[in-house]
């Protein structure tokens, strides 16, 4: 391939404004230009020799093989635009809508397909904006939608930042509480002071657990919670929850569930989808003062044109969706209340009867799954929450994960990097209690200096993800430059902004979420050190 390009137009393809890939008739990438490497975030040589399907989203790879075979059966030039969008996948797993032009050339090495690829995100965004204008919305309505979307986004960013700081505090409190509990356990069982202090420590830990639950909801709203995405059958989730929902709603509320016969596969985290169903059902019950009927339905629907809007002013793009509706016959809501209902800590319930995070959590979960939420409500006539998830053709599977905790001691040398002094201190003490030799640093630069000058082996790096100057990914990449065999475990209560910016050097991600217990940290460390699957 390189020989053919040298003889022909390699330089022309190299400077083309679009990403260009040359693919042989077996579907293997033979050459790419710099724009392709940048678009897909791979070094050029890492792409050469790989199957072209590695750049296609997982759920579309099988279909893409068939599309490629049909094209090669009758290879006609195909211009950019006017064809079905594909979704490309970058080396970090993020996806983007792609427009592709195709042409073929006969070479002495066989038929070569030249594909020019363009990220269509900007064009789609512009087209969406044009469609909104073409819908002849009034200037006041458009301004309201923009303000609402901006307010929710700003609140989400604030919530994520607050959760990050709060998780750091909870990590320190939980760590010191755990160590204090261990020290109390070493006292004689007949010591009356021990029993009283243990009760106090237990109360502190319960408060930490409640705080952890609140911060997790905040992170869900801001779309920064650590989740495991995969195919989920919405019908199965709703059906499996029938008994749980009836117990939760109570005897005064009747539950009616109607699921469609169609396949309802979506791409999401199954546990968080259960949260959506529970939170919407409880909200419906409370709107009826625990007396009435809650109707839950699922369906597969086609959105075939503009005009359907969701919370935050988002227009639902055309396509096939799995629809979840939760309807009540309660008091209903005014338009002003609907605009604020998803804000964290906003609630119409009496003091002490709600945190104001239930519906905020729903909003975060749905938008993370690339879905939309719509509210139809009238005062005195009840409310319907409509949730739309993109429909996936992939069969949903839920594979159980075997979890084995191992909290055995270690003798390895571990480098800790944490800019929060209280967390750094508690993690160091935890590790020393379990026999590890510990080196500690407050910044990535300090950790790199230690890694360079330390005479002995450093077996593992445990680093915070969000730090000033050098974040956790950059720190790990720099240290692996001088100690390539070092194992890495990341800590974070708010990893989203760093993981979203994969312009930073790519390293393997093994992440423990703050706040964590001593036992969890020891188990995760041993899993990484012993090359076991993370638990």
TAMO-V857870 format. One record per residue. PHI is phi in degrees with one decimal (NA if undefined). NEAR is the number of other ideal C-beta (glycine too) atoms within 10 Angstrom. Layout:
# TAMO-V857870
[[PHI/NEAR] [PHI/NEAR]]
This chain:
# TAMO-V857870
[[NA/18] [-62.5/11] [-62.5/10] [-60.3/17] [-65.8/18] [-60.8/10] [-77.4/10] [-119.1/12] [-118.0/13] [-59.1/16] [-66.0/11] [-63.6/11] [-68.7/20] [-64.9/14] [-95.8/11] [-59.4/16] [-68.7/8] [-93.8/18] [-68.7/23] [-125.4/21] [-129.2/25] [-105.2/24] [-126.7/23] [-81.5/17] [-71.4/15] [-90.8/9] [82.7/16] [-95.9/14] [-74.6/22] [-108.4/20] [-161.3/22] [-137.7/27] [-91.4/22] [-63.9/13] [-65.0/20] [-67.5/24] [-60.9/18] [-70.1/12] [-61.8/21] [-94.3/22] [61.0/15] [-124.1/21] [-61.2/10] [-50.7/13] [-67.3/9] [-69.5/15] [-84.2/20] [-63.3/17] [95.9/9] [-86.6/13] [-69.9/15] [-60.4/20] [-67.3/17] [-65.9/14] [-98.2/27] [-109.7/22] [-54.2/17] [-49.7/15] [-69.5/16] [-112.1/19] [-65.9/15] [-62.3/12] [-65.0/13] [-65.3/17] [-59.3/15] [-67.7/9] [-61.4/13] [-65.0/19] [-64.3/11] [-65.4/10] [-66.7/14] [-66.3/14] [-68.7/7] [-147.6/6] [-75.7/16] [-103.8/8] [-56.0/9] [-126.6/16] [-81.8/12] [-69.8/14] [85.0/12] [83.0/8] [-122.3/12] [-60.4/6] [-68.6/13] [-105.6/20] [-113.4/15] [-82.0/22] [-126.1/19] [-87.1/14] [-63.6/16] [-90.0/16] [93.9/13] [-73.0/12] [-115.9/16] [-152.3/19] [-71.9/15] [-123.5/22] [-101.7/19] [-135.6/21] [-111.1/18] [-130.2/18] [-152.3/14] [-127.2/18] [-138.2/13] [-82.0/9] [-126.2/17] [-70.3/7] [-102.7/12] [109.2/10] [-73.0/13] [-118.5/19] [-96.8/20] [-105.0/18] [-111.4/23] [-100.9/22] [-118.9/23] [-133.5/21] [-69.9/15] [-92.8/20] [-58.4/11] [-65.0/10] [-63.3/13] [-64.6/15] [-63.7/10] [-64.3/10] [-62.8/14] [-61.9/14] [-64.3/11] [-64.1/11] [-61.3/15] [-61.3/19] [-66.8/10] [-65.5/10] [-72.1/14] [58.6/6] [-69.9/16] [-68.7/8] [-60.1/7] [-68.0/8] [-65.6/13] [-62.6/14] [-63.0/12] [-63.3/15] [-65.0/19] [-63.8/13] [-64.6/12] [-65.5/18] [-63.0/14] [-65.2/12] [-66.1/15] [-64.8/25] [-65.7/12] [-64.6/10] [-64.2/18] [-62.1/23] [-64.7/13] [-63.7/13] [-61.0/25] [-62.9/22] [-65.5/16] [-62.4/16] [-62.7/26] [-60.3/23] [-65.6/13] [-67.0/20] [-63.6/25] [-61.7/23] [-62.3/18] [-65.0/24] [-62.6/27] [-65.5/21] [-61.7/18] [-63.4/23] [-63.8/23] [-65.4/16] [-64.0/21] [-62.6/20] [-67.4/15] [-63.7/16] [-62.8/16] [-64.7/11] [-66.4/12] [-65.1/17] [-64.4/10] [-81.5/7] [-78.2/13] [-58.8/6] [-66.3/7] [-85.7/7] [-73.2/12] [-65.0/7] [-62.9/9] [-58.4/16] [-62.2/12] [-65.2/11] [-66.3/16] [-64.4/16] [-63.0/9] [-63.9/12] [-62.9/17] [-62.5/12] [-66.3/11] [-61.7/15] [-65.4/17] [-63.6/10] [-64.6/14] [-61.0/21] [-62.3/12] [-66.5/12] [-62.6/17] [-62.1/20] [-62.7/11] [-65.6/16] [-66.8/25] [-63.3/19] [-66.4/24] [-62.0/27] [-67.8/28] [-64.3/24] [-60.3/28] [-83.8/28] [63.7/19] [-120.6/26] [-70.6/25] [-79.1/16] [-129.9/17] [-118.4/10] [-87.8/13] [-171.1/16] [-67.8/18] [-134.5/26] [-89.3/22] [-63.3/28] [-56.3/21] [-65.9/15] [-59.1/23] [-65.5/21] [-64.5/12] [-65.1/12] [-91.3/18] [-53.6/13] [-64.6/8] [-59.9/13] [-65.0/19] [-64.6/16] [-67.3/9] [-68.3/14] [-73.9/21] [91.2/10] [-69.6/8] [-75.8/11] [-113.3/22] [-90.2/13] [-113.6/16] [-119.9/10] [-118.0/18] [-130.1/11] [-105.6/19] [-74.2/15] [-81.0/8] [-75.1/14] [-70.0/16] [-120.0/24] [-86.4/24] [-125.3/26] [-112.5/20] [-163.7/28] [-96.9/19] [-60.2/20] [-63.2/12] [-73.3/21] [-65.2/24] [-60.9/17] [-60.0/18] [-58.4/28] [-62.7/21] [-63.1/18] [-63.5/20] [-67.5/24] [-65.6/24] [-65.1/19] [-61.8/21] [-64.9/26] [-60.7/22] [-66.1/20] [-66.7/20] [-101.9/20] [54.6/11] [63.4/12] [-137.3/12] [154.1/17] [-120.4/15] [-106.5/25] [-107.6/17] [-116.6/21] [-131.6/17] [-125.8/21] [-161.8/16] [-107.7/17] [-127.2/15] [-107.8/10] [-100.0/17] [-110.0/9] [-173.0/10] [-71.4/17] [120.8/11] [-97.3/17] [-115.3/17] [-114.4/19] [-56.7/23] [87.1/19] [79.5/19] [-76.3/18] [-89.0/18] [-78.4/18] [-65.8/16] [-58.8/13] [152.2/12] [-99.9/15] [-131.3/23] [-94.8/26] [-106.3/20] [-115.2/28] [-118.8/18] [-124.3/22] [-120.5/19] [-128.1/24] [-114.7/17] [-88.4/22] [-76.0/16] [75.2/17] [-136.2/20] [-77.6/10] [-56.4/11] [-66.1/8] [-71.3/14] [-58.4/16] [-64.2/19] [-107.8/14] [-65.2/23] [-96.1/26] [-72.6/19] [-60.2/25] [70.9/13] [-88.3/14] [-149.3/19] [-99.3/13] [-80.8/12] [-60.5/7] [-57.8/6] [90.5/6] [-111.1/8] [-178.7/16] [-89.7/16] [78.4/15] [-111.3/23] [-60.6/20] [-75.3/25] [-61.9/27] [-63.6/24] [-56.8/27] [-60.2/26] [-64.1/29] [-64.5/27] [-66.9/25] [-68.4/21] [-62.7/20] [-84.9/22] [61.4/14] [-103.5/24] [-137.9/23] [-121.8/23] [-127.1/17] [-119.1/18] [-119.1/15] [-150.1/20] [-134.8/11] [-59.5/12] [84.7/8] [-121.6/11] [93.6/21] [-141.6/24] [-124.2/15] [-95.0/25] [-110.4/20] [-113.1/27] [-115.7/24] [-112.5/23] [-56.1/18] [-79.4/20] [-113.6/19] [-79.5/12] [-65.8/15] [-68.1/9] [-78.2/20] [-133.4/10] [-128.7/12] [-89.0/5] [-65.9/5] [-110.3/8] [-77.3/6] [-114.8/8] [-128.3/9] [-88.9/12] [-130.7/14] [-111.4/14] [-66.7/10] [-76.8/11] [-140.9/18] [-121.4/9] [-72.5/17] [-96.3/16] [-123.8/24] [-101.3/24] [-100.7/24] [-124.8/30] [-154.7/25] [-79.7/17] [-86.4/18] [-61.9/11] [-66.6/15] [-69.8/22] [-58.8/18] [-64.1/16] [-70.5/23] [-68.8/26] [-59.6/17] [-64.8/14] [-56.9/22] [-66.8/24] [-64.0/12] [-63.0/13] [-103.0/16] [93.1/11] [-77.9/22] [-90.0/15] [-118.2/16] [-113.1/18] [-128.4/19] [-143.0/21] [-94.4/16] [-141.0/16] [-64.1/25] [-65.3/14] [-63.2/16] [-64.2/26] [-63.3/20] [-63.1/12] [-62.7/16] [-61.6/22] [-77.1/12] [-96.7/7] [-66.3/13] [-76.1/4] [-93.5/8] [-76.9/11] [-118.1/21] [-80.6/20] [-149.3/19] [-111.7/26] [-115.9/25] [-130.7/25] [-65.4/26] [-84.2/23] [-99.6/19] [-142.6/21] [-71.2/8] [67.9/10] [-119.4/20] [-78.5/21] [-62.2/29] [-63.4/23] [-65.9/18] [-62.6/30] [-62.4/26] [-64.3/16] [-66.6/17] [-70.3/24] [-65.8/17] [-66.9/12] [-106.0/11] [-135.0/15] [-63.4/7] [-93.4/8] [-68.3/18] [-84.1/19] [-131.3/22] [-128.0/22] [-95.7/26] [-119.2/27] [-169.4/24] [-107.4/29] [-158.3/26] [-84.2/25] [-50.6/19] [-58.6/15] [-74.1/19] [-66.5/20] [-73.0/12] [-100.1/11] [-90.2/15] [-71.3/8] [-71.2/16] [-56.4/13] [-82.6/14] [-135.2/17] [-67.3/10] [-102.6/18] [-130.6/15] [-121.6/17] [-113.0/20] [-84.9/19] [-79.9/26] [-78.1/24] [-130.3/23] [-91.5/17] [-60.5/22] [-63.5/13] [-64.8/15] [-62.4/23] [-61.9/22] [-65.1/22] [-65.3/22] [-63.4/26] [-64.8/19] [-62.2/19] [-72.2/21] [-63.4/16] [-92.1/11] [60.1/7] [-91.8/13] [-61.2/11] [-63.6/12] [-106.3/14]]
